[in-house]
Structure formats: structure tokens, C-alpha cells
Amino acid sequence: MADASDIRFMSEALALAKKGWGRTAVNPLVGAVVVKNGKIIGRGFHRKIGEAHAEVIALHEAGSRAAGATLYVNLEPCTFKGRTPPCVDTILHYKVKRVVIGMYDPNPLVYKNGARILSENNVATEVGILEKEARELNRFYTKYITTKFPYIIVKIAASRDGRISGFPEKYITGEPSRRFVHSLRSQVDAVLVGINTILADNPYLTDRFVGRKNPARVVIDPHLKIPMTANFLKEDARRIIITSEKDNIKKIKSLQDAGVEIIFFDGDYYPLRNIFESLTALNIGSVMVEGGGILFSQILGRKLYDELYIFVSQNEIGTGINFLDENRIDLTVMREITIGEDRLYVYRNN
């Protein structure tokens, strides 16, 4: 049974794990603490895909003091050699006495095997401490690793009368809302837009208000209309163009020479599921869709999204299509949050 100290130290592991937001790519967010005589003697979190895992960092910090200690980790330690050695081997090497785990790793290569190997080697093992919080933290990873399909967030900014275009200024929402969006961007692997959004707004699609990590930028551009001067093409993030324009060899070469990745599909309209599957193949495990209206409607209509964020300004436009009504979006069933002068409505599709 978990006691107050187990909850306290697992909370510390979860807090450490969050420091890796946006940097671990398709790897999970993991934090770990080593505790002996009621004191933390080692801390670690997974900083970046390919680098040491949280348990290894925490145990290395604890050193020989880890013998007989308790290790707290929010995700079951891995059991196979990937980019780094198996964490269970390191745990056994340091002679840890007890391991407390937030949740089993949903990866079929690991699921329950880490806990089993530790138990078979006389390490007291307990699973499920702050499990709800652990699952919430790694919801992107869980979907990706179990379905091979990215976790999809749709972000929409609308006027009070439901319009998503025709704004008198570039931004209809206030700076607090934009900061929130940048924070979301810093957590996902990629942002996705249609070419009309690029042509109309020339967005940066960065996390510049947060400064944590710019996500990859992805645009659906069937006829390769993107200007070579677009902010989308700035070399401060990974850039991916989805197009059917195979014959514009000169422009394609210029883009590829600049480090832009290009995915080719046939025709003007591509099956969205195929697009997301192609992004998964490029090690993109989470995507935030930011425009425009056609793309929003297709994803909402097919219920391909996992989370929906709708920012509603107090300004009214008065002209154009009421996007929210046209797509039968019922804000009353969503969780409402006040952000500055705006309202944010959040919905989980599960």
C-alpha cells in the first residue's frame, strides 16, 4: 500500500518527468528519484531521445549509496536495448532494494516485463502509485506506442460569433491565449496546417513565447504553392511538406537542399489517416492541427482528434460562415477556462 512518503516521492518523479516536455519525441516522459532514509539522494529525468533514461541518471547521481535504497519512477523501467541499455540491468547493478512504479509501460516489448524481472531478482516492486497522474502525463506516448498513430490536438481560435477568419487583425485572441498555444506547441512533436493558412497568415508556428522547443512544422500543400520566403521554411525547426507536385523539380530540389522533408501523395485531396500514418513513420507521435477551416472540418467530422481546444474571443466579426455552428460544435459540453479576456473550451474525445 502507498503511504504518504510514496506519494510524495512519486510526485517528485512526475515533476521531474515534465521537464522533458517536447524533447523526448516518441519516447515517454520519465522522471526518477532515489530515496534512502527518507532523503532523496539521486534525481533524473529523460531529457532527450537517445540520451540516458531517468533511472540511469538518478542512480548514477546516487552512486554506491543507491544500494538498499528505493527508486521511484513514473513509468515501468525498460527491458530491452534500444538507443540505450535496459534500465532494469542498471537498477539491478546498483542493488536497489525497492522500486515504486507509477504505471506499466504500454510498449508491448516492456509491458509488465520490467516489474517481473525486478521481482524475480528479489527487488520489492510496487506498481500503481499515482497511476492516474502517470497515465495523464504520458497520454501522447501511450497512444503512439499502442496504435502507431499520433496523438492529435485540434486548436481553433474563433470570434464570439463563431467565425475563424475575416479578423480585422492577425490575432483575434489576446496574448495570454497565444502564450497558452505556444506552451501547447512546445509539448507536441509537430504542428500541421493547410497551405491556405500559410498563404493568408504567413505564421511562424513556433513556441517563441515559451522558448522550450519549436515543434516540427507540417503543411499540406498539394500544388507546392508555398513561397520560398515563408516563415514556415525558417531553419529553426524540422519542416515537412505534403504535396502531389512531383514535376516542379527545381523547387523541390531547392526545398530539399534547405533540409525540408517532402512527402508525396497523388491527387488534390489525401486521406487524412494516411497523412497521419506517414507522420508516424517519421517518428512524430503527437500533432497539433492549427488550420484552416477545411482541415478542421475533416478532422472533426471523422473524429480523428484526441483533444479539442477552442479559444473564443469576446470580439464579434459579423460576416462569414459561423464555423462553430456549421460543424455542430457544442461549447456547453466542454470544460470552460478563462484566459485573460478570452474563453478556452477543452474537450477530450475519449
Phi, psi and chi 1 to 4 in degrees:
 res  aa     phi    psi   chi1   chi2   chi3   chi4
   1 MET       -  140.7  -73.8  -67.7  -67.1      -
   2 ALA   -74.3  137.7      -      -      -      -
   3 ASP  -112.1 -177.1   58.0   22.0      -      -
   4 ALA   -60.2  -36.2      -      -      -      -
   5 SER   -70.9  -36.0   62.2      -      -      -
   6 ASP   -61.5  -44.2  -76.6  -19.1      -      -
   7 ILE   -65.1  -41.0  -67.9  172.5      -      -
   8 ARG   -61.3  -48.1  170.9 -167.8  163.1 -161.4
   9 PHE   -75.7  -31.1  -67.3  125.5      -      -
  10 MET   -68.4  -35.2 -174.5   59.2   73.3      -
  11 SER   -60.9  -38.2  -64.0      -      -      -
  12 GLU   -65.3  -41.0  176.5   71.5   15.5      -
  13 ALA   -63.5  -41.9      -      -      -      -
  14 LEU   -64.1  -40.7  -74.7  162.9      -      -
  15 ALA   -63.1  -40.2      -      -      -      -
  16 LEU   -65.4  -41.0  -75.7  166.7      -      -
  17 ALA   -57.6  -38.0      -      -      -      -
  18 LYS   -63.7  -19.2  -68.1  175.5 -176.8  176.3
  19 LYS   -66.8  -17.1  -67.8 -174.6  176.2 -177.5
  20 GLY   -90.1    3.1      -      -      -      -
  21 TRP   -48.8  127.8  -97.5  125.4      -      -
  22 GLY    83.0   -7.0      -      -      -      -
  23 ARG  -111.6  -16.6  -64.1 -171.9  176.2   96.5
  24 THR   -90.2   -2.0   62.6      -      -      -
  25 ALA    54.3 -126.5      -      -      -      -
  26 VAL   -80.8   -2.0  -67.2      -      -      -
  27 ASN   -78.9  157.7  -84.1    6.0      -      -
  28 PRO   -76.8  166.4   28.7  -36.0      -      -
  29 LEU   -89.8  118.8  -65.1  164.4      -      -
  30 VAL  -135.6  134.8 -175.1      -      -      -
  31 GLY  -127.6  152.6      -      -      -      -
  32 ALA  -146.5  145.7      -      -      -      -
  33 VAL  -133.8  143.5  -65.6      -      -      -
  34 VAL  -105.6  128.4 -177.2      -      -      -
  35 VAL  -125.4  134.3  177.5      -      -      -
  36 LYS  -142.2  131.1 -163.3  168.5 -171.2  177.4
  37 ASN    53.8   38.1  -61.2  -36.5      -      -
  38 GLY    78.7    6.6      -      -      -      -
  39 LYS  -123.5  143.8  -65.7 -176.7  178.6  179.5
  40 ILE   -78.3  123.7  -64.9  176.4      -      -
  41 ILE  -114.0   -2.0   58.3  174.0      -      -
  42 GLY  -160.5  138.2      -      -      -      -
  43 ARG  -131.8  149.9  -67.7  179.7  173.2   84.9
  44 GLY  -165.8  154.6      -      -      -      -
  45 PHE  -146.0  153.8   69.2   94.1      -      -
  46 HIS   -74.0  113.3 -174.1   37.9      -      -
  47 ARG   -86.9  -35.9  -61.8  173.2 -176.6  -87.4
  48 LYS  -163.2  144.1 -173.8  179.0  179.6 -178.4
  49 ILE   -56.7  133.0 -170.6  167.9      -      -
  50 GLY    95.5  -16.9      -      -      -      -
  51 GLU   -94.6  173.2  -65.4 -172.1    0.9      -
  52 ALA   -57.0  145.4      -      -      -      -
  53 HIS   -78.8  164.0  -71.6 -172.6      -      -
  54 ALA   -57.7  -44.3      -      -      -      -
  55 GLU   -61.1  -41.8  -55.2   95.2  -49.2      -
  56 VAL   -64.2  -44.4  173.9      -      -      -
  57 ILE   -62.3  -45.6  -63.8  171.0      -      -
  58 ALA   -64.4  -41.9      -      -      -      -
  59 LEU   -69.6  -37.4  -71.9  165.7      -      -
  60 HIS   -63.1  -37.7  -78.4 -178.1      -      -
  61 GLU   -67.1  -38.7 -177.1  177.5  -65.5      -
  62 ALA   -71.7  -33.1      -      -      -      -
  63 GLY    63.5 -142.3      -      -      -      -
  64 SER   -64.7  -19.0   60.6      -      -      -
  65 ARG   -67.8  -15.8  -63.6  175.3  -62.7  165.6
  66 ALA   -68.1  -20.3      -      -      -      -
  67 ALA   -60.1  124.8      -      -      -      -
  68 GLY    81.9    2.6      -      -      -      -
  69 ALA   -89.3  177.0      -      -      -      -
  70 THR  -111.0  133.6  -63.2      -      -      -
  71 LEU  -105.6  127.2  171.6   69.4      -      -
  72 TYR  -107.8  128.5  -68.3   83.6      -      -
  73 VAL  -146.1  136.5   59.1      -      -      -
  74 ASN   -76.5  -13.7   60.6  -68.8      -      -
  75 LEU  -134.2  141.2 -172.8   72.3      -      -
  76 GLU   -50.2  130.9 -178.8 -179.1   15.7      -
  77 PRO   -61.0  143.3  -25.1   35.7      -      -
  78 CYS   -74.8  158.1   64.8      -      -      -
  79 THR  -124.2    4.0   56.3      -      -      -
  80 PHE  -130.0  157.3   65.9   94.0      -      -
  81 LYS   -86.3  117.4  179.3  176.3  174.8   56.0
  82 GLY  -116.1 -117.0      -      -      -      -
  83 ARG   -74.4  -20.1  -66.4  179.9  176.5   86.7
  84 THR  -134.0  162.2   58.8      -      -      -
  85 PRO   -66.3  163.6  -19.3   32.2      -      -
  86 PRO   -62.6  134.0  -18.3   29.8      -      -
  87 CYS   -69.2  -30.4  -71.6      -      -      -
  88 VAL   -61.3  -34.3  -69.9      -      -      -
  89 ASP   -63.7  -42.3  -69.4   -5.0      -      -
  90 THR   -65.4  -41.0  -56.6      -      -      -
  91 ILE   -61.2  -44.8  -66.2  169.3      -      -
  92 LEU   -65.6  -37.0  -65.3  174.1      -      -
  93 HIS   -61.0  -37.9  170.7   77.4      -      -
  94 TYR   -85.2    1.1  -83.4   91.3      -      -
  95 LYS    58.6   41.9  -63.6  179.4  170.5   53.2
  96 VAL   -65.9  141.2  169.8      -      -      -
  97 LYS   -86.5  -35.2 -178.6  178.9 -179.2 -179.6
  98 ARG  -143.5  141.8  177.9  176.2  179.4 -118.4
  99 VAL  -126.5  126.3  176.6      -      -      -
 100 VAL  -110.5  125.1 -179.5      -      -      -
 101 ILE  -119.8  137.7  -60.6  166.8      -      -
 102 GLY   -71.8  -47.9      -      -      -      -
 103 MET  -153.1  154.5   63.1  176.8  -79.1      -
 104 TYR   -66.0  147.7  -71.3  115.3      -      -
 105 ASP   -75.4  122.1 -170.3  -27.4      -      -
 106 PRO   -70.4   -9.6   25.4  -34.4      -      -
 107 ASN   -61.0  121.4 -173.9  -20.8      -      -
 108 PRO   -56.0  -24.7  -23.8   33.4      -      -
 109 LEU   -73.3  -17.3  -64.5  174.8      -      -
 110 VAL  -117.2  -33.7 -179.8      -      -      -
 111 TYR   -41.2  112.4 -178.3   66.1      -      -
 112 LYS    69.2  -10.6  -66.9 -169.5  175.3 -178.2
 113 ASN   -71.7  -38.0  -73.0  -32.5      -      -
 114 GLY   -61.6  -48.1      -      -      -      -
 115 ALA   -63.8  -38.7      -      -      -      -
 116 ARG   -64.3  -46.4  175.5 -176.5   57.1   79.3
 117 ILE   -63.0  -40.5  -69.4  170.7      -      -
 118 LEU   -63.6  -45.0  -67.1  171.3      -      -
 119 SER   -62.9  -41.1  -64.8      -      -      -
 120 GLU   -65.8  -19.1  -71.1  175.1   -8.4      -
 121 ASN  -103.9   26.4  -76.7  -86.3      -      -
 122 ASN    63.5   29.6  -60.6  -45.7      -      -
 123 VAL  -100.0  119.0  177.4      -      -      -
 124 ALA   -61.3  126.1      -      -      -      -
 125 THR  -128.9  130.7  -54.0      -      -      -
 126 GLU  -130.1  132.8 -172.5  166.6   -6.2      -
 127 VAL  -122.4  140.3 -177.0      -      -      -
 128 GLY   111.3   12.2      -      -      -      -
 129 ILE   -79.6  121.4  -52.4  -56.3      -      -
 130 LEU    53.3   43.4  -64.2 -174.5      -      -
 131 GLU   -62.3  -41.0 -177.3  175.1    5.0      -
 132 LYS   -58.6  -45.6 -179.9 -179.9  178.2 -178.7
 133 GLU   -65.9  -37.9  -68.4   82.0   -6.7      -
 134 ALA   -65.4  -40.4      -      -      -      -
 135 ARG   -67.9  -39.8  -70.1 -172.3  178.2  -79.4
 136 GLU   -61.6  -43.3  171.1   69.9   13.0      -
 137 LEU   -62.3  -39.5  179.8   64.3      -      -
 138 ASN  -107.5   32.8  -89.2  -49.8      -      -
 139 ARG   -65.5  -34.2   62.7 -165.1 -172.9  -81.0
 140 PHE   -61.5  -50.5  -65.0    3.3      -      -
 141 TYR   -62.2  -43.4  167.0   72.7      -      -
 142 THR   -60.4  -44.4  -64.9      -      -      -
 143 LYS   -65.6  -45.8 -176.4 -176.9  179.9 -173.1
 144 TYR   -60.4  -46.9  166.7   81.2      -      -
 145 ILE   -75.5  -22.7 -155.4   66.8      -      -
 146 THR   -98.3  -21.2   58.0      -      -      -
 147 THR  -120.1  -13.0   67.7      -      -      -
 148 LYS    56.0   39.5  -61.3  -56.4  178.2 -174.1
 149 PHE  -141.4  138.0 -159.8   78.3      -      -
 150 PRO   -70.7  154.6   24.0  -32.9      -      -
 151 TYR   -76.0  128.0 -166.1   94.8      -      -
 152 ILE  -116.5  124.4  -61.2  170.9      -      -
 153 ILE  -111.9  132.7  -63.4  172.7      -      -
 154 VAL  -108.3  126.0  173.1      -      -      -
 155 LYS  -116.7  122.9 -173.2  -83.4  -63.8 -176.7
 156 ILE  -126.2  134.9  -61.8  171.8      -      -
 157 ALA  -110.0  125.8      -      -      -      -
 158 ALA  -133.8  157.5      -      -      -      -
 159 SER   -78.3  171.0   62.7      -      -      -
 160 ARG   -62.4  -27.8 -172.3  165.1   63.0  178.2
 161 ASP   -96.4   23.5   50.0  -10.1      -      -
 162 GLY    83.8    7.9      -      -      -      -
 163 ARG   -85.9  145.6  -85.4   66.9  174.5  178.6
 164 ILE  -116.4    7.4   64.6  169.8      -      -
 165 SER  -150.2  174.8   62.1      -      -      -
 166 GLY    81.0   19.5      -      -      -      -
 167 PHE   -71.4  141.6  -53.5  149.2      -      -
 168 PRO   -67.5  -23.1   22.9  -33.3      -      -
 169 GLU  -126.1  169.1  -62.1  178.3   -3.6      -
 170 LYS   -61.0  -39.8 -176.5  173.7 -178.3  178.4
 171 TYR  -112.8  133.5  -58.0  108.5      -      -
 172 ILE   -97.8  -23.5 -167.4  169.6      -      -
 173 THR   -95.3  163.7   55.0      -      -      -
 174 GLY   -82.3  174.1      -      -      -      -
 175 GLU   -61.5  -39.3 -175.2  172.4  -51.3      -
 176 PRO   -56.9  -39.8  -26.8   36.4      -      -
 177 SER   -66.4  -39.8  -68.3      -      -      -
 178 ARG   -66.9  -35.8  -62.6 -159.2  -64.1  -83.8
 179 ARG   -64.1  -39.6  -73.3 -174.0  177.8  -82.7
 180 PHE   -61.7  -44.0 -169.1  103.1      -      -
 181 VAL   -61.7  -42.0  169.9      -      -      -
 182 HIS   -64.1  -34.9  -74.4 -146.8      -      -
 183 SER   -64.4  -41.5  179.0      -      -      -
 184 LEU   -62.5  -43.5  -73.6  175.3      -      -
 185 ARG   -58.7  -38.7  -75.4  179.3 -173.0  162.9
 186 SER   -68.3  -14.7   72.9      -      -      -
 187 GLN   -93.2  -26.4  -64.1  174.7   21.0      -
 188 VAL   -92.5  162.7  -62.0      -      -      -
 189 ASP   -77.9  -29.6  -65.5  -24.5      -      -
 190 ALA  -153.7  153.8      -      -      -      -
 191 VAL  -114.1  143.5  -67.6      -      -      -
 192 LEU  -125.3  133.2  169.7   65.7      -      -
 193 VAL  -138.6  165.0  -64.3      -      -      -
 194 GLY   -90.4  162.2      -      -      -      -
 195 ILE   -62.8  -31.5 -175.3   58.4      -      -
 196 ASN   -63.0  -32.0  -71.2  -23.1      -      -
 197 THR   -65.6  -40.0  -63.7      -      -      -
 198 ILE   -64.7  -45.7  -60.8  -66.1      -      -
 199 LEU   -68.9  -35.1  -62.7  176.4      -      -
 200 ALA   -82.2  -39.7      -      -      -      -
 201 ASP  -114.2  -18.2  -59.6  -28.7      -      -
 202 ASN    46.0   55.4 -166.3   22.3      -      -
 203 PRO   -73.6  156.4   30.5  -37.4      -      -
 204 TYR   -84.3  -36.1  -72.5   93.2      -      -
 205 LEU    57.5   40.8  -57.6  175.1      -      -
 206 THR  -108.9  178.6   64.3      -      -      -
 207 ASP  -110.3   37.1   78.3  -24.2      -      -
 208 ARG   -58.4  -24.1   58.7 -167.1  177.7  -82.2
 209 PHE   -74.4  -18.8  -79.5  159.6      -      -
 210 VAL  -107.9  -42.7  178.7      -      -      -
 211 GLY    73.8   25.0      -      -      -      -
 212 ARG   -87.6  -58.8 -175.6 -176.8  -67.9  152.2
 213 LYS  -168.4  123.8 -177.0 -131.6   59.2  169.6
 214 ASN   -70.4  131.4  -72.2  -26.8      -      -
 215 PRO   -73.7  164.7   30.0  -35.9      -      -
 216 ALA   -62.0  147.2      -      -      -      -
 217 ARG  -108.5  131.6  -63.7 -169.3  -77.8  -92.3
 218 VAL  -127.9  133.8 -174.6      -      -      -
 219 VAL  -130.0  136.3   61.4      -      -      -
 220 ILE   -89.6  111.6  -60.1  174.9      -      -
 221 ASP  -136.0   77.5 -176.2    6.6      -      -
 222 PRO   -51.8  -40.4  -26.9   35.8      -      -
 223 HIS  -108.2   18.1  -58.8  -68.7      -      -
 224 LEU    52.2   52.9 -150.4   58.3      -      -
 225 LYS   -85.7   -7.2  -66.4  179.7  179.2  179.1
 226 ILE   -59.2  128.1 -171.3  166.1      -      -
 227 PRO   -69.5  143.7  -16.4   30.4      -      -
 228 MET   -66.8  -13.6  -65.2  -59.4  -68.3      -
 229 THR   -97.3    5.4   55.9      -      -      -
 230 ALA   -63.4  143.0      -      -      -      -
 231 ASN   -59.6  -29.0  -69.2  -35.9      -      -
 232 PHE   -51.7  -34.8  177.7   96.7      -      -
 233 LEU   -87.9    0.0  -64.1  175.1      -      -
 234 LYS   -58.5  143.8  -69.9 -175.8  179.8  -62.6
 235 GLU   -85.6   37.3  -62.6 -179.5    7.1      -
 236 ASP  -104.1   11.2   54.7   -3.7      -      -
 237 ALA  -166.0  165.9      -      -      -      -
 238 ARG   -67.5  138.7 -172.5  179.1 -178.2 -173.3
 239 ARG  -127.9  132.6  -63.7  140.9  -64.6  151.5
 240 ILE  -132.8  128.7  -58.4  168.6      -      -
 241 ILE  -114.8  130.6  -64.8  175.9      -      -
 242 ILE  -105.6  119.7  -61.5  170.2      -      -
 243 THR  -149.9  164.8 -172.9      -      -      -
 244 SER  -114.4    1.7   57.6      -      -      -
 245 GLU   -83.3   83.0 -167.6   62.9   54.8      -
 246 LYS   -85.5  -16.1  -60.2  177.1 -178.2  178.4
 247 ASP   -88.3  -14.3  -64.6  -29.1      -      -
 248 ASN   -81.7   70.2 -165.0  -20.6      -      -
 249 ILE   -61.4  -40.2  -62.6  172.9      -      -
 250 LYS   -63.4  -46.0 -177.0  176.6  179.9 -179.2
 251 LYS   -68.7  -39.8 -171.1  169.9 -174.2  178.4
 252 ILE   -60.1  -44.0  -70.4  170.0      -      -
 253 LYS   -63.9  -41.5 -174.1  177.2 -173.5  -52.2
 254 SER   -61.4  -41.8  -65.3      -      -      -
 255 LEU   -66.1  -46.3  -70.6  166.0      -      -
 256 GLN   -65.8  -35.9  -68.9  176.0  -30.6      -
 257 ASP   -63.5  -27.4  -73.4  -13.4      -      -
 258 ALA   -87.2    5.2      -      -      -      -
 259 GLY    90.2   10.2      -      -      -      -
 260 VAL   -80.8  133.2  178.5      -      -      -
 261 GLU   -89.3  140.7  -61.0  166.3   74.9      -
 262 ILE  -126.5  129.5  -60.3  180.0      -      -
 263 ILE  -110.2  127.0  -60.2  172.5      -      -
 264 PHE  -101.5  132.4  -68.3  104.7      -      -
 265 PHE  -127.1  163.0  -78.7   95.1      -      -
 266 ASP   -96.5  142.6  -67.0  -33.9      -      -
 267 GLY    90.3 -178.1      -      -      -      -
 268 ASP   -92.7  -25.9  -70.4  -11.8      -      -
 269 TYR  -123.9  123.4  -62.9   98.2      -      -
 270 TYR  -107.1  142.9  -40.2  131.3      -      -
 271 PRO   -59.4  122.5  -21.8   32.9      -      -
 272 LEU   -58.8  -38.8  -76.7  174.8      -      -
 273 ARG   -59.7  -39.1 -177.4  165.6  -70.2  -83.6
 274 ASN   -65.6  -37.7  -70.0    2.1      -      -
 275 ILE   -61.7  -48.4  -72.9  176.0      -      -
 276 PHE   -66.5  -35.1  -72.7  120.3      -      -
 277 GLU   -64.9  -37.1  -73.2  172.0  -12.0      -
 278 SER   -67.2  -33.3   69.6      -      -      -
 279 LEU   -71.0  -37.8  -65.7  177.5      -      -
 280 THR   -58.3  -40.5  -57.8      -      -      -
 281 ALA   -63.8  -19.4      -      -      -      -
 282 LEU   -97.6   21.5  -66.5  177.2      -      -
 283 ASN    62.0   41.1  -74.2  -32.6      -      -
 284 ILE  -110.4  113.4  -69.9  174.7      -      -
 285 GLY  -102.3   -8.3      -      -      -      -
 286 SER  -150.1  139.5   55.2      -      -      -
 287 VAL  -136.0  136.5  179.4      -      -      -
 288 MET  -110.4  122.9 -174.4  158.1   74.9      -
 289 VAL   -92.0  126.1 -178.1      -      -      -
 290 GLU  -122.7   13.8  -64.0 -154.8   43.0      -
 291 GLY   142.9  162.9      -      -      -      -
 292 GLY  -103.6 -153.1      -      -      -      -
 293 GLY   -58.4  -41.8      -      -      -      -
 294 ILE   -63.6  -45.5  -66.2  174.3      -      -
 295 LEU   -64.0  -43.5 -172.3   54.6      -      -
 296 PHE   -56.2  -50.1  -73.2  150.7      -      -
 297 SER   -61.2  -40.9  -65.3      -      -      -
 298 GLN   -64.8  -43.1  -70.1  175.3  -26.7      -
 299 ILE   -70.5  -42.3  -68.7  173.0      -      -
 300 LEU   -65.7  -43.0  -66.1  173.8      -      -
 301 GLY   -63.2  -34.0      -      -      -      -
 302 ARG   -92.8    0.1  -68.8  166.5  176.1   77.1
 303 LYS    52.2   44.2  -64.1 -170.2 -178.6  -60.7
 304 LEU   -84.0   -6.8  -72.9  175.6      -      -
 305 TYR   -89.3  156.2   64.5   93.8      -      -
 306 ASP  -102.5  -36.3  -64.2  -76.8      -      -
 307 GLU  -135.5  144.5  -63.9 -178.7   20.6      -
 308 LEU  -125.3  124.9  175.7   59.9      -      -
 309 TYR  -117.6  118.4  -72.0   77.4      -      -
 310 ILE  -118.8  114.8  -59.5  179.9      -      -
 311 PHE   -94.1  123.5  -65.3   82.4      -      -
 312 VAL  -116.4  119.7  178.2      -      -      -
 313 SER   -79.1  160.2  165.9      -      -      -
 314 GLN   -84.3   -2.9  -65.5  -51.1  -65.6      -
 315 ASN   -83.0  149.2  -61.3  -40.5      -      -
 316 GLU  -113.4  146.6  -68.0 -166.6    4.0      -
 317 ILE   -99.5  -47.6  -57.3  -58.3      -      -
 318 GLY    86.9  -10.9      -      -      -      -
 319 THR  -131.7  166.3   59.7      -      -      -
 320 GLY    84.2 -179.4      -      -      -      -
 321 ILE   -79.2  136.2  -64.2  172.8      -      -
 322 ASN   -79.9   94.9 -175.8  -31.8      -      -
 323 PHE   -60.9  -41.6  179.4   86.7      -      -
 324 LEU   -64.3  -42.2  -59.0 -173.2      -      -
 325 ASP   -70.4  -41.3  -76.9   -8.3      -      -
 326 GLU   -59.1  -33.2  -77.7  -79.9  -40.3      -
 327 ASN  -100.7   11.5  -73.1  -87.9      -      -
 328 ARG    53.9   45.0  -60.8  179.0 -178.7  178.0
 329 ILE   -87.6  116.2  -63.6  174.0      -      -
 330 ASP   -99.3  102.0 -176.1    0.4      -      -
 331 LEU   -67.9  -20.9  -61.6  179.4      -      -
 332 THR   -69.5  -18.5   64.1      -      -      -
 333 VAL   -93.5    2.5  -58.1      -      -      -
 334 MET  -102.7  158.6  -58.3 -177.2 -174.0      -
 335 ARG   -75.4  129.9 -179.2  163.5   59.3   96.3
 336 GLU  -105.2  134.2 -179.0  179.2  -12.8      -
 337 ILE  -131.2  138.4  -55.6  168.1      -      -
 338 THR   -91.4  126.2  -61.0      -      -      -
 339 ILE  -127.4  104.1  -59.9 -175.7      -      -
 340 GLY    59.9 -126.3      -      -      -      -
 341 GLU   -92.9   -0.7  -64.4 -178.0   -7.6      -
 342 ASP   -97.4  168.9  -55.9  -37.8      -      -
 343 ARG  -118.7  135.3  -60.3  -70.3 -177.7  -87.2
 344 LEU  -111.9  129.2  168.6   60.6      -      -
 345 TYR  -114.2  127.9  -63.2   87.8      -      -
 346 VAL  -121.5  136.2 -178.2      -      -      -
 347 TYR  -140.1  136.3 -179.3   76.5      -      -
 348 ARG  -104.5  129.8  -68.9  -87.5 -177.8   94.2
 349 ASN   -92.7   59.8 -172.6   27.1      -      -
 350 ASN  -159.1      -   50.1   40.2      -      -
